[in-house]
Amino acid sequence: MFYIPCAISYQTCMGLLYIMPASIEEIDHVKIEENANSKKLILKSYGLPYMFWGYFLILMALEFAMYLSISSFIFKLLKSENSLDLLIAYACLATMLLIPLFSISMLFFQKNIIREENKLTIEFRIFWIKVRQKVFRFDIRQDKLEVTHLLESPNMAKIQKNPHTRAFENQGHYILTLWSNDKPHFIDRHTRRQDLTKLAKLITEF
C-alpha cells in the first residue's frame, strides 16, 4: 500500500524498541481514569531492556577516556584567537555533551496512547515531560485500526529464498494504522502481528 512508506517517521522507528502493552492485565502500563463525564484509557510503553543501561555505561566510560585524552588540546584551542580553532573546540564540547544527553533521554523516553470517547491521542515524553502530541479522531462507527505487514528492504537471503539461509531472511515487521476521515495515521509497529492485533482490540473495545 502506498501510504505505508510515507508513515515511516521518527515515532515509527521507535516502535520496535518501546513496546506497548497488549492486555488490560498489564496494570503497570495500563491505566483507566473515570469521572462523572468521561472515561479514559492510558497505555504506557515499556522502557528499554536493562542491557541498554549497560550500553550507556560503556558509552560513558569511552567518552570519559576520550575526554581525558583530548581535553588539554581542547582547552588550548579555547585560548586561541583563531575563530576556526574556537569553532572546533566548541563543536567538540557540544558533541561530548550531546552524546550522553541524547543517550540518557532515550532511556527515559515514553510513548503513551490515550483512548477517549471520540479521539485517540499519541504522546511522546522524555523525563516524564511531554515533548510531542498528536490527536486523531476515533469514532468506531466510521474509523478503524488496521494491522499490515511491511518489508522495506529485503536482504539477499530473502530475495534468493535459499532453504539453507532461511534463518537469515529479513521478515520485516507489522504496522498498526488508524484510518480516520479516510486518511492513514501511524500508531505503532511490532515484529509480532498478534501483539498489534491485541493492542488494536484493547483500544477499540474500551
WOUR-V997555 format. One record per residue. SS is DSSP state (h for helix, s for strand, l for the rest). Layout:
<<SS> <SS>>
//
This chain:
<<l> <h> <h> <h> <h> <h> <h> <l> <l> <h> <h> <h> <h> <h> <l> <l> <l> <l> <l> <l> <l> <l> <l> <l> <l> <l> <l> <l> <l> <s> <s> <s> <s> <s> <l> <l> <l> <l> <s> <s> <s> <s> <s> <s> <l> <l> <l> <l> <l> <l> <h> <h> <h> <h> <h> <h> <h> <h> <h> <h> <h> <h> <h> <h> <h> <h> <h> <h> <h> <h> <h> <h> <h> <h> <h> <h> <h> <h> <l> <l> <l> <l> <h> <h> <h> <h> <h> <h> <h> <h> <h> <h> <h> <h> <h> <h> <h> <h> <h> <h> <h> <h> <h> <h> <h> <h> <h> <l> <s> <s> <s> <s> <s> <s> <s> <l> <l> <l> <s> <s> <s> <s> <s> <s> <s> <s> <l> <l> <s> <s> <s> <s> <s> <s> <s> <s> <s> <l> <l> <l> <l> <l> <l> <s> <s> <s> <s> <s> <s> <s> <l> <l> <l> <l> <l> <h> <h> <h> <h> <h> <l> <l> <h> <h> <h> <h> <h> <h> <l> <l> <l> <l> <s> <s> <s> <s> <s> <s> <s> <s> <l> <l> <s> <s> <s> <s> <s> <s> <s> <s> <l> <l> <h> <h> <h> <h> <h> <h> <h> <h> <h> <h> <h> <h> <h> <l>>
//
